[in-house]
Amino acid sequence: MKDIPLINQSITLREAINQINEGGFGLAFVVDDKKRLKGVVSDGDIRRALLNGISINDRIEKVMNKNPIKFYDYWDRKKIIESIEKLKKENKIPKLKTLLIPVISREGKIKKVIGIEPEKKFSFDLIKKRYKKTKKILVIGGAGYIGSVLTRMLLKRGYFVKVFDNLLYGDIGLRGIRSKNFKFLKGDITNISNIVEAIKDIDTVIHLGAIVGDPASKIKPRETLEINYFSTKTLGEIAKYLGVRKFIFASSCSVYGYKKTICNEETEPNPLSLYAETKLLSEKALLELKDNGFSPIILRFATAFGYSPRMRFDLVVNLLIAKAIKEKKITVYGNGKQIRPFIHIKDISRAIIKILEADDEKVSGQIFNVGSDKMNKSILEVAKEIKESVPKAEIVFLKEKEDNRNYNVSFKKIKKILNFDTKYDINYAVREIKEAFDRGEIKNFYDKIYSNFHSLKEK
């Protein structure tokens, strides 16, 4: 009985969700103070109740099934089989792969659990295997630069993935995905009814949706504030209300701004742009929602690079790689000494999955810088590494357009707590982007479709 929770009929829906999630079966037996069976409740029962207006603070007895299927320990084999056949004729057996039925004593206490497969021959074997339901993940912004890589990695690991995206930059990131565990829902995160529909039956939310980057945020300041902050705050509140367990939020190391010291998660942020400011506001709003049933986790990503089905060349490393391959020039603005942390998008996806699969007590309410100490590099160092892979390219220095952002970030926390480190370097990105050019997949890397800024500018 250790895996199927016994929950008291007086606890709230929120408390029940926590115990059901910990059990792993997707259901719990509801008992009174003397451990007598009073009903059965599943996570689906609770979600449907919440969507129908029942408060998450109401008692579980309000939504439980008060007349569940049950056997008695003094029944013989014939009596049990007759009971099953009667239930089948009356169409009272749910269409489940495995139905878990409590066996109770005359006093009403649960003695054991029997598992039957309705479509197969009945078995008296006591259920010993721990049935883990496939986790259902909502990836907001799943058609984007990071999301299109993450979605594929989650599907490979056997998760059910629902992507919620407004396709602002098109659907190219999702083309070619063929999986029974994949669902796409087009919608707007500023629309509450869209959000509720997206979050239904979801265990974990991974929120990547945003107007990303300083230039794009500058041309759409009102939309940036609405989408990046206000909608994120609303998303968190609705997710918590609907019983989502984990909420993983994509923030950015850009919240540190200009710093002369090495930045860790305790460093006072210094956002220098509207984009960074909205990320910081969102972090605070989500962390305020934390409680025993809702685990927000903040991931401050280093500057991303690498190949994606929804490719971007408005990111410094990707742009330098493309110019090196196609123009044989690696353009560095200023002296190139400004330091940034960098991370490949495959490593971003690996880190998200690490957080997803980590025990709640390790990560709930935590902020993690996501990257690696070895990937804190100056722009000039990046240029030199690209030149190693593209020897014919020349490094060219230009005085104008120098970016003053300068921050060196510590990634010791995520290494210590989750044993995470990066696997993919800049030379790997050069190879994969060159292969995309060679396949003819990328025609003109200056095309607006590869830039958030230019795509938004024309909308």
QUISULMO-V704571 format. One record per run of one state. SS is the DSSP state (H for helix, E for strand, C for the rest). FROM is the first residue (numbers start at 1). LEN is the number of residues. If there is no record, write none. Layout:
<<SS & FROM & LEN> <SS & FROM & LEN>>
//
This chain:
<<C & 1 & 4> <E & 5 & 4> <C & 9 & 3> <E & 12 & 1> <H & 13 & 11> <C & 24 & 3> <E & 27 & 5> <C & 32 & 4> <E & 36 & 7> <H & 43 & 9> <C & 52 & 7> <E & 59 & 1> <H & 60 & 3> <C & 63 & 2> <E & 65 & 1> <C & 66 & 4> <E & 70 & 3> <C & 73 & 4> <H & 77 & 13> <C & 90 & 9> <E & 99 & 6> <C & 105 & 4> <E & 109 & 8> <C & 117 & 9> <E & 126 & 1> <C & 127 & 9> <E & 136 & 5> <C & 141 & 6> <H & 147 & 10> <C & 157 & 3> <E & 160 & 6> <C & 166 & 6> <H & 172 & 3> <C & 175 & 7> <E & 182 & 5> <C & 187 & 5> <H & 192 & 8> <C & 200 & 4> <E & 204 & 4> <C & 208 & 6> <H & 214 & 6> <C & 220 & 1> <H & 221 & 21> <C & 242 & 4> <E & 246 & 7> <H & 253 & 4> <C & 257 & 5> <E & 262 & 2> <C & 264 & 10> <H & 274 & 14> <C & 288 & 3> <E & 291 & 1> <C & 292 & 2> <E & 294 & 8> <C & 302 & 1> <E & 303 & 3> <C & 306 & 10> <H & 316 & 12> <C & 328 & 1> <E & 329 & 5> <C & 334 & 5> <E & 339 & 6> <H & 345 & 13> <C & 358 & 2> <H & 360 & 4> <C & 364 & 3> <E & 367 & 4> <C & 371 & 2> <H & 373 & 3> <E & 376 & 3> <H & 379 & 11> <C & 390 & 4> <E & 394 & 5> <C & 399 & 9> <E & 408 & 2> <C & 410 & 2> <H & 412 & 7> <C & 419 & 7> <H & 426 & 13> <C & 439 & 9> <H & 448 & 3> <C & 451 & 1> <H & 452 & 6> <C & 458 & 2>>
//
